């Protein structure tokens, strides 16, 4: 019973960390806006 | 950057953790053999990557090259070097990805085989202490596999990072290429290079190994424009291409607005031109890029002359052409970087500086070294003589530059210096540009004659197609003929057409032949 609780905590922590990473990465790369080439060539 | 560090740490910790967990309950022997599978898989994958040419990103690279050159049809027949390099770059990127994927697949296969062999022998040892050692070995195996999988990242950083650093050090504000590379450096390359993952890779020594492997699989044979082949290291080539390309794009923007920029603003051009000329593959590639490009028409006749010379030039002269341009710019920038970039001002600087013996020798030597140099020399000489004529007020000395070219030949380009020196001396004697009046011209008529006499240096280069012209002044040399034309026109215009051109011509002829 105690082992199962640890596994549950580990899985929840893992899912939380991975979700946080995915959300942060997506918002970071979505926020990138490359300079426009208009008017240069 | 937070996101990069977070992902890096998660990757390293996660992968090592999986390695540790996967090793539980297995024997040391099995784990050690399994660990050996990592370098073994990498070596086999490396050999396969050396043997197989795979262009996984061929289409993307082709599209990229096509988008640069404005839609001209780049094929193996029309632009062999351009086509060859883009293919080689695609193959090189493909090989990096292929090697990494093959390595991971082989590692899985080898690990499974090792596991099955040990399982069938049923010789596991399961004491707790030994298990801990197994877990460490397992963790090291997975860590090593992760590090070796970073080969594509190594290539990206090796090619792009030096370029981005270069852009950071030289930051003209009005260039898109610089803005873009700085942005990419800030947002992607810099945080990537400073991430825990890249640092661990570098300091574990695997980074050095990956650099060597990346260089080895990036070296390929490319067929050049003149059908010869050259060994090209695509990593170096791409890095140099962008490294040289940024200043060229910057210079191009300056040439588009020559009255807003100084010679000093393109101070990097001599280095770039010399760099391009030092490598045959690079010379052919850049020349083909210019030739295939719809971009490249400026308002500057001398720059346009260079571009058209490239477009119509013989491939074997490409290196010489870039070398010439490098020398010309270097000499001019050394002389006075504060002059405006426009042809008018540059030619003015040239004329004024011709009396400096060292300068005139340098520039003549540079111009004489290639066909494009002679083309530019004609252009400069023509402009110089025109500007004298304009200043005098006769709308140019009316010298036909086509005749000029055919009479003097390309091998005599260095001697244009003598004409330019005479022009320079004449302008000084007449009181400097802007102060010249027809009266002064007449008073210094011998000097005008001396200028045109300088053309006599080239006597004997006559072409039979000029028979009709020589008939007019058969008792004079061709050089004198030019003198007649020029001087006659000066007098005819000065006297407000009261005397006809023919009368003036006869008068001048008498002056020279008496």
HADDOCK unambig.tbl for C-alpha pairs under 7 A between the chains (distance, minus, plus):
assign (segid A and resid 21 and name CA) (segid B and resid 7 and name CA) 6.77 0.50 0.50
assign (segid A and resid 24 and name CA) (segid B and resid 3 and name CA) 6.52 0.50 0.50
assign (segid A and resid 25 and name CA) (segid B and resid 3 and name CA) 5.96 0.50 0.50
assign (segid A and resid 34 and name CA) (segid B and resid 180 and name CA) 6.73 0.50 0.50
assign (segid A and resid 35 and name CA) (segid B and resid 179 and name CA) 6.82 0.50 0.50
assign (segid A and resid 35 and name CA) (segid B and resid 180 and name CA) 5.90 0.50 0.50
assign (segid A and resid 37 and name CA) (segid B and resid 176 and name CA) 6.09 0.50 0.50
assign (segid A and resid 40 and name CA) (segid B and resid 176 and name CA) 6.37 0.50 0.50
